[in-house]
Amino acid sequence: MIIRIEVSDAELEEMECTSLEQFDEKIRDQLDSGVVTSDGGAGSDWMAEYELEVIKVD
């Protein structure tokens, strides 16, 4: 599965990220452990293996 996220400078600033790398790290953390299922499982427990693409847009 490929997850592609397009993010602008304004959105990065709003999320208090100073770089795409920092945003990428925060998103991976959310996908891997921050997403909780109704039975208490983490995202990594139920998600298929994924590739994350973060793209900066204007």
HUNOR-V971639 format. One line per field, one symbol per residue. psi: psi as a letter, one per 40 degrees, with the letter a starting at -180 (. if undefined). Layout:
psi: ???
This chain:
psi: hhhhhhiiddddddefheidddddddddddddedhhideeiidedeiihihhhhhhi.
